[in-house]
């Protein structure tokens, strides 16, 4: 079971990395801290049927 959770964790973190890179491409002049704010906003603005804790890193 822990192997499954570890795989989910890896996929989650890789998904965040992909979204972070997308935000950088869309906002090339922004600093890393600004991108992290956008990423956190994107995570928090998710559908109401998405259960679970929200984690940025």
N, C-alpha and C positions, 0 to 999 in steps of 0.2 A: 504494500500500500504506500509506503514512504517513497518508493521509486516513482510511482504515479504522481504523487504530489510534487516530487522534485522535478519531474518533466513538465508539469503544469507551471511550476514556478519559473522554469527556464523559458517556456513559451511566453509567459506573461511579461517577463523582463525583456525578451527579444521584441515583443510587440510594442512595448514602450519605446525601445530604441528606434524601431522603425518609424513610429509616430513622431518622435523627437527629430529625426532626420527630415521627415516630411515638413515639419514646422520650420526647420532651418532653411529648407529650399524655398518655402513660401514666404519667408521673412529673412532674407539674407543679411539685412543690416542689424538685426537684433543680437544682443549679447546673450550668453548662455543663461544668465539668470532670468532674462525675459522669456526665453524659450521654455524654461522650467515652469514659469508662471502659466504660460499658455498650455503646457502639457497638463498641469494640475487642473486648470479650468476645463480642459477637454475631458479629463477623467471624471470630474465631478458633474459634468453635464451629460450624463448617460441616461439611457432609458430607465423608466421606473421599474421595469421588470428585470433589472440586472442586480441580483442579490450579491451580497458579499461585502467584505471590507474593501475600502479604497486605499491603494498603496501607490505611492509615486515611485519609489525605488525598491 
